[in-house]
Amino acid sequence: MVISLFTVVMLIISQFSYNFYRQNEYALEQSAAIQNGRRGVATLVGDLREAVPSQGGAYPIETAEANSITFFSDIDRDEFVERAYYYVNNQAQLIKEVTEPVGSPATYSASPTSTEIVAEYIINDLFEKDIFTYFDDSGSEIDNLNDADAVRFVEVNLIVNVDPARQPEEFVLRSSAYLRNLQPTLQ
């Protein structure tokens, strides 16, 4: 009788311990993903706030799309302006591709000079939510994304979750950047 009771108690304790450690492990993974996402958003917004015309004089925003953006900024703080391309790949990673200018006059090749993962576990596509929202100098949302020259302000929304099928719920990271290196428009 004592052995049976002891076995039942040990099974209950071991199951409780297993569940506790499994939940704790997932919470740590989710916390790490959120921290990673925060660093990624901070990097993106920091680069975007420093957007400037390209080495060839092109407007700071090259392309403005719902889930990707290409712009010019002095990413590595040298004397040259690089082209930065941020997008989410098929593995739910926010990717930053940087292309250095070459030649005189400066041009940017199609292949990036460097590529890095700046955030992971991005699940915006599961909720059909855009990552980027663009605004003009009057604060109106830009509906025609072909008009990148009108962009003055960008909102970034990343939805992060290690495993959407498990608790805790997804975490939304929001930030924004005003393109502060642009000359104001004369009216």
C-alpha positions as CSV (number, residue, x, y, z in Angstrom):
1,M,0.0,0.0,0.0
2,V,2.8,2.4,0.9
3,I,4.7,1.6,-2.3
4,S,1.6,2.3,-4.4
5,L,0.9,5.5,-2.6
6,F,4.5,6.6,-3.0
7,T,4.5,5.7,-6.7
8,V,1.3,7.8,-7.3
9,V,2.8,10.8,-5.4
10,M,6.1,10.6,-7.3
11,L,4.2,10.4,-10.6
12,I,2.2,13.5,-9.7
13,I,5.3,15.4,-8.6
14,S,7.3,14.3,-11.8
15,Q,4.4,15.4,-14.0
16,F,4.1,18.7,-12.2
17,S,7.9,19.3,-12.5
18,Y,7.9,18.4,-16.2
19,N,5.1,20.8,-17.0
20,F,6.7,23.5,-14.9
21,Y,10.0,23.3,-16.7
22,R,8.4,23.0,-20.1
23,Q,6.3,26.2,-19.5
24,N,9.4,28.0,-18.1
25,E,11.5,27.0,-21.1
26,Y,8.8,28.4,-23.5
27,A,8.5,31.6,-21.5
28,L,12.3,32.1,-21.7
29,E,12.2,31.4,-25.5
30,Q,9.4,33.9,-25.9
31,S,11.2,36.5,-23.8
32,A,14.4,36.1,-25.8
33,A,12.3,36.5,-29.1
34,I,10.8,39.7,-27.8
35,Q,14.2,41.1,-26.8
36,N,15.6,40.1,-30.2
37,G,12.6,41.8,-31.9
38,R,13.1,44.9,-29.8
39,R,16.8,45.1,-30.8
40,G,15.8,44.6,-34.5
41,V,13.1,47.3,-34.4
42,A,15.6,49.7,-32.7
43,T,18.2,49.0,-35.3
44,L,15.7,49.5,-38.2
45,V,14.3,52.7,-36.7
46,G,17.7,54.1,-35.9
47,D,18.9,53.5,-39.5
48,L,15.7,54.9,-40.9
49,R,15.8,58.1,-38.8
50,E,19.2,58.8,-40.4
51,A,18.0,58.3,-44.0
52,V,19.7,60.7,-46.4
53,P,19.8,61.0,-50.2
54,S,22.0,58.4,-51.9
55,Q,25.5,59.0,-53.1
56,G,24.0,59.7,-56.5
57,G,21.4,62.1,-55.1
58,A,18.4,59.8,-55.2
59,Y,15.5,60.4,-52.6
60,P,16.2,58.7,-49.2
61,I,13.4,56.2,-49.6
62,E,13.9,54.0,-52.7
63,T,10.9,51.7,-52.2
64,A,8.2,51.7,-49.7
65,E,6.1,48.5,-49.5
66,A,3.8,47.1,-46.8
67,N,6.3,44.5,-45.6
68,S,9.6,45.8,-46.9
69,I,11.5,49.1,-47.2
70,T,14.6,50.2,-49.1
71,F,16.3,53.4,-48.1
72,F,19.7,55.2,-48.1
73,S,21.5,55.8,-44.8
74,D,25.1,55.9,-43.5
75,I,24.7,52.6,-41.8
76,D,28.3,52.0,-40.8
77,R,29.0,55.7,-40.0
78,D,31.7,56.1,-42.6
79,E,31.9,58.7,-45.4
80,F,29.6,56.7,-47.8
81,V,25.8,56.3,-47.8
82,E,24.7,52.7,-48.1
83,R,21.5,51.3,-49.4
84,A,19.5,49.3,-46.7
85,Y,16.8,46.8,-47.5
86,Y,14.7,45.4,-44.7
87,Y,12.2,42.6,-45.3
88,V,10.8,39.4,-43.7
89,N,11.9,36.2,-45.3
90,N,10.0,32.8,-45.5
91,Q,11.6,31.7,-42.2
92,A,9.8,34.6,-40.3
93,Q,13.1,36.5,-39.9
94,L,13.5,40.3,-40.3
95,I,16.5,40.6,-42.7
96,K,18.7,43.7,-43.2
97,E,20.7,43.8,-46.4
98,V,23.3,46.5,-46.9
99,T,24.8,47.5,-50.2
100,E,27.9,49.8,-50.3
101,P,28.2,52.3,-53.2
102,V,30.8,51.7,-55.8
103,G,32.4,53.8,-58.5
104,S,32.2,57.5,-59.4
105,P,29.5,58.5,-59.9
106,A,28.3,56.1,-57.2
107,T,26.1,53.2,-58.0
108,Y,24.6,50.4,-56.0
109,S,24.9,46.8,-57.2
110,A,22.0,44.4,-57.1
111,S,23.8,42.0,-54.7
112,P,24.1,43.1,-51.0
113,T,27.5,43.7,-49.4
114,S,26.2,42.3,-46.1
115,T,23.2,40.5,-44.8
116,E,22.1,40.0,-41.2
117,I,19.1,38.7,-39.3
118,V,17.9,41.5,-37.0
119,A,14.8,39.8,-35.6
120,E,13.1,36.3,-35.6
121,Y,9.7,34.8,-35.1
122,I,7.9,37.5,-37.0
123,I,4.2,36.4,-37.6
124,N,2.6,39.5,-39.2
125,D,1.5,37.3,-42.1
126,L,-0.6,35.1,-39.8
127,F,-2.7,38.1,-38.9
128,E,-2.5,39.8,-42.3
129,K,-1.0,42.9,-40.7
130,D,1.5,45.1,-42.6
131,I,4.8,45.8,-41.0
132,F,5.2,49.3,-42.4
133,T,2.8,52.2,-42.6
134,Y,3.8,55.4,-44.4
135,F,2.8,59.0,-43.9
136,D,3.4,62.2,-45.7
137,D,4.4,65.6,-44.3
138,S,0.8,66.5,-43.4
139,G,0.5,63.3,-41.3
140,S,-1.9,61.6,-43.8
141,E,-1.4,57.9,-44.5
142,I,0.0,57.2,-48.0
143,D,-2.2,54.8,-49.9
144,N,-0.2,54.8,-53.1
145,L,3.1,53.1,-52.1
146,N,4.6,53.9,-55.5
147,D,5.0,57.5,-54.3
148,A,8.0,56.9,-52.1
149,D,9.1,60.6,-52.5
150,A,6.1,61.6,-50.3
151,V,7.2,59.5,-47.3
152,R,8.2,61.6,-44.3
153,F,7.1,59.3,-41.4
154,V,7.2,55.5,-41.0
155,E,5.5,53.3,-38.4
156,V,6.8,49.8,-37.8
157,N,4.7,47.0,-36.3
158,L,6.2,43.6,-35.7
159,I,4.2,40.8,-34.3
160,V,6.5,38.3,-32.5
161,N,5.7,34.8,-31.2
162,V,7.9,31.7,-30.9
163,D,5.0,29.3,-31.2
164,P,1.6,30.8,-32.0
165,A,-0.1,27.5,-31.0
166,R,1.1,27.9,-27.4
167,Q,0.7,30.4,-24.6
168,P,1.8,33.2,-24.1
169,E,0.1,35.2,-26.8
170,E,1.9,37.1,-29.5
171,F,3.7,40.3,-28.6
172,V,3.4,43.5,-30.8
173,L,6.4,45.7,-31.1
174,R,5.7,49.2,-32.3
175,S,7.9,52.1,-33.2
176,S,8.1,54.9,-35.6
177,A,10.7,57.1,-37.4
178,Y,10.5,60.6,-38.8
179,L,12.9,61.2,-41.7
180,R,14.7,64.0,-40.0
181,N,17.4,64.6,-42.6
182,L,15.0,65.9,-45.2
183,Q,14.6,69.5,-46.1
184,P,11.1,70.8,-45.4
185,T,9.0,71.3,-48.4
186,L,8.3,74.9,-49.5
187,Q,4.7,75.9,-50.0
